[in-house]
Amino acid sequence: MVQNRLRLIQWDEVMTVLLNMLVGAMAALGLILLLWLGFAALLAPMPKSCVHIVPLRGGRTGAVIRAALRRRASGDLRGRLIFVDCGLDAEAQIEAQLLLRQQSAVLCAPEQLVPYLKNL
């Protein structure tokens, strides 16, 4: 009796309905994501005159610099990036200068920070 009922089920139609439901759900989630990102971009803008100060100390600070530059490239950080040398070793200073040579970011000493901010 159970086998007769299973034979009556049209499995290709069942799979088509399930596939249509899955595609519809994914389309709805995609639309919600696009709306979410659009509202986030509109409701949380930062002023362009904003300044982000990132202190650097120690060695191997390339990951911190790359992360800040990546966030600015993605639009999370707007405005000017200032990296402050708070005790970098010589190798880290060279690495920072190489990473920032073609970027619109600045590496300065702590005593140069106040005069630099006044000139903005």
Protein Blocks (a to p, Z undefined) as FASTA:
>chain_A
ZZmmmmmpcfklmmmmmmmmmmmmmmmmmmmmmmmmmmmmmmmcccfkbccddddehehk
llmmmmmmmmmmnopagcjdddddehiafklmmmmmmmmmmpccdcddfklmmmmmmmZZ
